[in-house]
Amino acid sequence: TTTACFEPSLDYCVVKIPRWDLGKFARVSQQIGSSMKSVGEVMGIGRSFEEAFQKALRMVSDHADGFSPDTFPRIPKEEDLEKPTDKRMFALARGMYYGDFDVERAHTLTNIDKWFLYRMHNIVEIYHKLEKETLSTLSAQLLLEAKQAGFSDRQIAKEVGSTEYMVREQRLRLNVTPCVKQIDT
């Protein structure tokens, strides 16, 4: 039982993202407005915003692989960031990855708070670190950094030119394993 003197430890972050099923309807605007109703929501829980955000993005769509530049099919234009759509986060990922939009420009176009944009930029920086590696040169430190930022083995495999299975085997060899924590409220 919990006493009245109990102080919860808030050592986790929760990110909730609404699900929009706009693809089901022909000739409907992809722009999201304040009066629209989502078809549900997903929730990612992690030890950091980056981890929770990537987990939530993987759950929001079948084709999403976290905050991946590969999810958005083309070079994003400014209007892809200005107008809120169900694809805006993926356009932002691609734009940040290829250097089309830095945090300041992304903030101007989206009005997303810079705190969140800097966290998204952290994810992009880890992508750049990973792409310089191969599976055999992937260090335990970088692997741990990527996992703590919410990267799946599949995301890491794409960047280092390997398979999800081989990344998992390397991760286990380097003793980078997940642990399950209980949410203490």
Buried (B, 14 or more C-beta within 10 A) or exposed (E): EEEEEEEEEEEBBEBEBBEBEBEEEEEEEBEBEEEEEEEEEBEBBBBBBBBBBBBBBBBBBEEBBBBBBBBBEEEBEBEBBEBBBBBBBBBBBBBBBEEBBEBEBBBEBBEBEEEBBEBBBBBBBBBEBBEEBEBEEBEEEBBBBBBBBBBBBBBBBBBBEBBBEBBBBBBEEBEBEEEEEEEEE
